[in-house]
Amino acid sequence: TSVDSEAPSPKSLKREDYRGSVHIPPQIVALSELEFKKAFLLLSYIPGQSLAEVITTDKIIEWKDLPMVAYEAAVWDRLGQKFCSQTDRKASLEWDSGKTHYYQCHVASDGSYTFKGPLLEHTGTHLHKVLGDENVLTVKFADVQKNSPTYSNDRYSTYKRIAKNGIMVGLRSYQFFVFKDGGKQEKGVQCYFIRTDSTTSNDLENPYIFSGKTINEARMHFMHVHTLPSLAKYMARFSLILSKTKKLDVDMTGINFKEIDDINCRDQNNNDVLDKNGKPRIHSDGTGYIS
């Protein structure tokens, strides 16, 4: 199944945010003990439902050590076929094939959301390769219509709140990191959230590259885009981390680097091409000319 062909489900997940909560349902604690792909699959099979209301802690623990194929079948038989359509089923024999696992979240205009996945793809983005598949959440926001009951003077206030507060997947928190305009091939804008905080025992026991880091510090791990002059250039440059180009191993010891002067862009009359501020455009300014 293509990552970009998934349509949002008409059902929406009730947001269950346990940050700062004294009482965490035992089902959520048990869920956090599962492999992430198992936990996410279970949540994707109960859209619009509260985990604590549809399954017992003992049943989650019983499923914990099942092979992925058997686990999916068990969760589908118990929950998926009750709350999802057949087209939403993620039956696969390739769970351990090495393919990239994409974890999707579709956000409705009222702020509720539905999980989809894991979806298996042959290629992953640079972001997936650096952080690991389970630490990247692909988020699509529904269009807000003017006649929508959630429409207001600030029609995107709900989405802004999600971008600020993040999205909870069990006891994991995912924060907005970067977005990409899908262009002609992919409709709409696709956002990427990354894992920041987590209180699961599995995560606390394993080191994570961005533990204790701010989003700004995490972004600077990839590039110092904050030095760019405008927000538009910032996001255009930063979205390069979403490239699916494969990395080639190159022996850098035999390569000599030489710093050269900027090369101005010239028109057919050999005159400098100027930008809107009257400054010469240069081939080394951004990736557009390089590409």
C-alpha positions as CSV (number, residue, x, y, z in Angstrom):
1,T,0.0,0.0,0.0
2,S,1.4,3.4,-0.9
3,V,2.0,5.8,1.9
4,D,0.4,8.7,0.1
5,S,-2.8,6.8,-1.0
6,E,-4.2,6.4,2.4
7,A,-7.5,8.3,2.9
8,P,-8.5,9.5,6.4
9,S,-11.0,7.3,8.1
10,P,-14.4,8.8,8.9
11,K,-13.8,7.8,12.5
12,S,-11.5,9.7,14.7
13,L,-9.4,8.7,17.7
14,K,-10.4,10.3,20.9
15,R,-7.3,12.1,22.1
16,E,-5.9,10.4,25.2
17,D,-3.2,12.6,26.6
18,Y,-1.6,11.4,29.9
19,R,1.1,14.0,30.2
20,G,1.1,15.1,33.8
21,S,-1.7,12.7,34.7
22,V,-1.6,10.9,38.1
23,H,-3.7,8.0,36.9
24,I,-2.7,6.2,33.8
25,P,-4.9,3.3,32.8
26,P,-3.2,-0.1,33.1
27,Q,-4.0,-0.8,29.5
28,I,-1.9,2.1,28.4
29,V,1.0,0.9,30.6
30,A,0.7,-2.6,29.1
31,L,0.6,-1.1,25.6
32,S,3.8,0.7,26.2
33,E,5.5,-2.6,26.9
34,L,4.9,-3.8,23.4
35,E,7.1,-3.3,20.4
36,F,6.1,0.1,19.0
37,K,4.9,-1.3,15.7
38,K,2.6,-3.7,17.7
39,A,1.3,-0.9,19.9
40,F,0.7,1.4,16.9
41,L,-1.1,-1.3,14.9
42,L,-3.4,-1.9,17.9
43,L,-4.3,1.8,18.2
44,S,-4.9,2.0,14.4
45,Y,-7.4,-0.8,14.8
46,I,-9.6,1.0,17.3
47,P,-10.4,4.4,15.7
48,G,-12.8,6.5,17.8
49,Q,-12.4,4.2,20.8
50,S,-10.7,4.5,24.2
51,L,-8.2,1.7,24.7
52,A,-9.3,1.1,28.3
53,E,-12.9,0.5,27.1
54,V,-12.3,-2.1,24.4
55,I,-9.5,-4.4,25.7
56,T,-8.2,-5.7,29.0
57,T,-4.6,-5.5,30.3
58,D,-4.3,-9.2,30.5
59,K,-5.2,-9.6,26.8
60,I,-2.5,-7.1,25.8
61,I,0.1,-8.9,27.8
62,E,-1.1,-12.2,26.3
63,W,-0.4,-10.9,22.8
64,K,3.0,-9.3,23.7
65,D,5.3,-12.1,22.6
66,L,3.3,-13.3,19.5
67,P,5.2,-13.1,16.1
68,M,4.0,-10.1,14.2
69,V,1.9,-12.0,11.7
70,A,0.1,-13.9,14.4
71,Y,-0.2,-10.7,16.5
72,E,-1.9,-8.8,13.7
73,A,-4.3,-11.6,13.1
74,A,-5.2,-11.8,16.8
75,V,-5.7,-8.0,17.1
76,W,-7.8,-7.9,13.9
77,D,-10.0,-10.7,15.0
78,R,-10.6,-9.2,18.4
79,L,-10.7,-5.5,17.6
80,G,-10.0,-4.5,14.0
81,Q,-13.0,-6.2,12.3
82,K,-15.3,-4.6,14.9
83,F,-14.1,-1.0,14.5
84,C,-12.5,-0.9,11.0
85,S,-13.4,-1.6,7.4
86,Q,-11.6,-4.5,5.7
87,T,-9.6,-2.0,3.6
88,D,-8.0,-0.6,6.8
89,R,-6.5,-4.0,7.6
90,K,-2.6,-4.1,7.6
91,A,-2.1,-7.8,7.0
92,S,1.5,-8.4,5.8
93,L,4.1,-11.2,5.6
94,E,6.9,-8.6,5.3
95,W,7.0,-7.1,8.8
96,D,10.7,-8.1,9.1
97,S,11.7,-7.5,5.5
98,G,13.8,-4.4,6.3
99,K,11.3,-2.1,4.6
100,T,10.7,1.4,6.1
101,H,7.7,1.5,8.5
102,Y,5.7,4.6,8.0
103,Y,3.4,5.6,10.9
104,Q,0.7,8.0,9.9
105,C,-1.7,10.2,11.7
106,H,-4.7,11.9,10.1
107,V,-6.0,15.0,12.0
108,A,-9.6,16.1,11.5
109,S,-10.7,19.7,11.6
110,D,-12.0,19.3,15.1
111,G,-8.5,18.2,16.3
112,S,-9.3,14.5,16.8
113,Y,-7.1,12.1,15.0
114,T,-6.8,8.6,13.5
115,F,-3.7,6.5,13.3
116,K,-2.9,4.5,10.2
117,G,-0.2,1.9,9.8
118,P,2.4,0.8,10.0
119,L,2.7,1.1,6.2
120,L,5.6,-0.6,4.5
121,E,7.7,1.2,1.8
122,H,10.9,0.3,0.1
123,T,12.5,3.6,0.7
124,G,12.7,5.9,3.7
125,T,13.6,9.6,4.2
126,H,16.9,10.7,5.6
127,L,14.9,11.6,8.8
128,H,13.8,8.0,9.1
129,K,17.4,6.7,8.6
130,V,18.8,9.0,11.3
131,L,16.1,8.6,14.0
132,G,14.6,5.2,13.2
133,D,11.2,4.5,11.8
134,E,9.3,4.5,15.0
135,N,10.5,7.9,16.0
136,V,8.9,9.6,13.0
137,L,5.2,10.3,12.7
138,T,3.8,11.5,9.4
139,V,0.8,13.8,10.0
140,K,-1.8,15.0,7.5
141,F,-4.3,17.7,8.5
142,A,-7.7,17.8,6.9
143,D,-8.7,20.9,5.0
144,V,-10.8,23.3,7.1
145,Q,-13.9,24.4,5.2
146,K,-15.5,27.8,5.7
147,N,-18.9,26.2,6.5
148,S,-17.3,23.9,9.0
149,P,-18.6,24.2,12.6
150,T,-15.0,24.6,13.7
151,Y,-14.4,27.5,11.4
152,S,-13.6,30.8,13.3
153,N,-11.7,34.0,12.8
154,D,-8.6,31.8,13.3
155,R,-9.6,28.8,11.2
156,Y,-6.5,26.9,12.1
157,S,-6.4,27.6,15.8
158,T,-7.0,23.9,16.5
159,Y,-4.1,22.8,14.3
160,K,-1.8,25.5,15.8
161,R,-2.6,24.0,19.2
162,I,-1.6,20.5,18.0
163,A,1.6,21.9,16.4
164,K,2.5,23.5,19.7
165,N,1.5,20.7,22.1
166,G,2.3,17.7,19.9
167,I,0.6,14.3,19.5
168,M,0.5,11.5,22.0
169,V,0.9,7.9,20.9
170,G,0.4,6.0,24.1
171,L,3.0,7.4,26.5
172,R,5.1,8.8,23.7
173,S,5.0,12.5,22.7
174,Y,5.7,13.6,19.1
175,Q,6.4,17.2,18.2
176,F,6.2,19.1,14.9
177,F,9.5,19.1,13.2
178,V,9.3,19.8,9.5
179,F,6.8,19.9,6.6
180,K,6.9,19.2,2.9
181,D,4.6,20.4,0.1
182,G,3.5,17.4,-1.8
183,G,3.4,19.2,-5.1
184,K,1.6,17.7,-8.1
185,Q,2.2,14.1,-7.1
186,E,1.1,14.3,-3.5
187,K,-1.9,16.4,-2.6
188,G,-1.5,18.9,0.2
189,V,1.1,19.5,2.8
190,Q,2.6,16.6,4.8
191,C,4.0,17.2,8.2
192,Y,6.6,15.2,10.1
193,F,6.5,15.0,13.9
194,I,9.4,13.4,15.8
195,R,9.5,11.7,19.1
196,T,10.6,13.9,22.0
197,D,9.5,12.8,25.4
198,S,8.5,9.3,26.5
199,T,7.8,7.6,29.8
200,T,7.7,4.0,28.6
201,S,10.1,1.7,30.4
202,N,11.4,0.5,27.0
203,D,12.3,4.1,25.9
204,L,13.8,5.0,29.3
205,E,16.1,2.1,29.2
206,N,17.4,2.9,25.7
207,P,19.4,6.0,24.8
208,Y,17.7,8.3,22.2
209,I,19.6,10.9,20.2
210,F,17.2,13.7,21.1
211,S,16.6,12.9,24.8
212,G,16.4,16.2,26.7
213,K,16.8,18.2,23.5
214,T,14.6,21.1,22.4
215,I,13.1,21.0,18.8
216,N,15.5,23.8,17.8
217,E,18.5,21.7,19.1
218,A,17.2,18.7,17.2
219,R,16.9,20.7,14.0
220,M,20.5,22.0,14.3
221,H,21.6,18.3,14.5
222,F,20.8,18.2,10.8
223,M,21.7,21.7,9.6
224,H,22.1,25.3,10.8
225,V,19.1,26.5,8.9
226,H,18.4,29.2,11.5
227,T,21.1,31.3,9.7
228,L,19.0,31.7,6.6
229,P,17.4,35.1,6.0
230,S,13.7,34.1,5.7
231,L,11.3,31.5,7.0
232,A,10.5,30.4,3.4
233,K,14.2,29.6,2.7
234,Y,14.4,28.0,6.2
235,M,11.7,25.4,5.5
236,A,12.7,24.9,1.9
237,R,16.2,24.0,2.9
238,F,15.3,22.0,5.9
239,S,12.8,19.8,4.0
240,L,15.8,18.3,2.3
241,I,16.0,15.9,5.2
242,L,12.9,14.3,3.8
243,S,14.8,13.3,0.7
244,K,14.6,9.5,-0.1
245,T,17.8,9.6,-2.1
246,K,20.1,6.7,-1.2
247,K,23.4,7.5,0.4
248,L,26.5,6.3,-1.3
249,D,29.6,5.4,0.7
250,V,32.5,7.5,-0.7
251,D,36.1,7.5,0.3
252,M,36.7,11.1,1.2
253,T,40.4,10.8,1.8
254,G,41.1,11.0,-2.0
255,I,39.0,14.1,-2.6
256,N,40.4,17.6,-2.5
257,F,38.1,20.5,-1.6
258,K,38.8,24.0,-2.9
259,E,36.9,27.1,-1.9
260,I,35.9,29.2,-5.0
261,D,34.2,32.5,-5.5
262,D,30.4,32.5,-6.0
263,I,29.3,32.0,-9.6
264,N,26.7,34.5,-10.7
265,C,23.7,33.4,-12.8
266,R,23.7,35.1,-16.2
267,D,21.0,35.5,-18.8
268,Q,21.3,35.0,-22.6
269,N,23.0,38.4,-22.9
270,N,25.6,37.4,-20.3
271,N,24.2,39.9,-17.8
272,D,23.8,39.1,-14.1
273,V,20.4,37.8,-13.1
274,L,19.1,39.8,-10.1
275,D,16.7,38.9,-7.4
276,K,13.8,41.0,-6.2
277,N,16.2,42.9,-3.9
278,G,18.6,43.8,-6.8
279,K,21.3,41.4,-5.7
280,P,22.9,38.9,-8.2
281,R,21.6,35.4,-8.0
282,I,24.3,32.9,-7.5
283,H,24.5,29.2,-8.4
284,S,25.5,28.3,-4.9
285,D,22.5,29.9,-3.2
286,G,20.2,27.1,-2.3
287,T,19.7,23.7,-4.0
288,G,17.5,24.8,-6.9
289,Y,20.4,25.8,-9.1
290,I,22.5,22.9,-8.0
291,S,19.7,20.5,-8.8
